[in-house]
Amino acid sequence: MAQDIVTANADSLNRWFDERFASKMAELNREKTPSITIMVTRGTLDWAYPPFIIGSTAKALGWDATLFFTFYGLGLLKKKLDLRISALGNPAMPMKMPFGPPWLRGMEWKMPNLVMAAVPGFERLATSLMRETLRQKGVAPVEELRDICVETEVRLMACQMTVDLFGWKKEDFIEGISEWAGAATFLTAARDADVCLYT
């Protein structure tokens, strides 16, 4: 009989503890600010959009956002941008005409790598077609998205090792950089983030 009472009390205590623990964890999760980190490694026109769009959107949703710019991605933080796009080695990128009749605009031009490599000025053509398509569709320029990230206090981390490696000067970069740091600083932020992305 005494054993039954002890077991019943233990079961009751375990249920109470489980309920209380679940309630407290839910409360903590409601109060926690979600966070995202993105490692930005590419500096072409098409790869410039995702980190700035995701970072600014995360801030608009009330998240903490950290973008770590390293290697060619660090060029996206320079004051003067000369972003290009290359279709070479990018078979997923169809070419669309931003002008002409609807039937021409609707076609996806699958360009063979041989054509892209052999035709002089093809990269410049692909870049101008992409810029015109972005303009016509009302997509903000990269510089504007970057400014939004600065204004909304997205944490923009610039890789100091990349600066040293490429011989760049800090004066060439925008004022809105939160810090010049290395991999260890980024990993500390990434370890505690809810979402980690790589571009």
Secondary structure, DSSP 4 states (H G I P E B T S, - for coil): -HHHHHHHHHHHHHHHHHHHHHHHHHHHHHHSPPEEEEEE---SHHHHHHHHHHHHHHHHTT-EEEEEE-GGGGGGGBSS-------TT-TT--B--SSS-HHHHT--B---HHHHHHSTTHHHHHHHHHHHHHHHTTPPPHHHHHHHHHHTT-EEEEEHHHHHHHT--GGGB-TT--EEE-HHHHHHHHHH-SEEEE-
